[in-house]
């Protein structure tokens, strides 16, 4: 089984550094249901939106919530602000695209 529709374009957007386009492709059909049963998911969505992440979404069935940032400095600032809100553990990471960090 290959990647789901849209995943290849999402990866291409990320490789090109087109975060707005990548953010527009983020989708999780489970998130609305998760928000009904967990106010934590709602709080995270609201916090990421308020802090102006380029994009954000609950992963899978809710094991984590992630945000896309324009650069490492922005990621560190956003992480600090999220940590100060005590919404859970916060980590700054990067992804490897074509052998380079993005």
Secondary structure by P-SEA (a helix, b strand, c coil): cccccaaaaaaaaaaacaaaaaaaaccccaaaaaaaacaaaaaaaaaaaaaccccccccccccbbbbbbccaaaaaaaaaaaaaacccbbbbbccccccccc
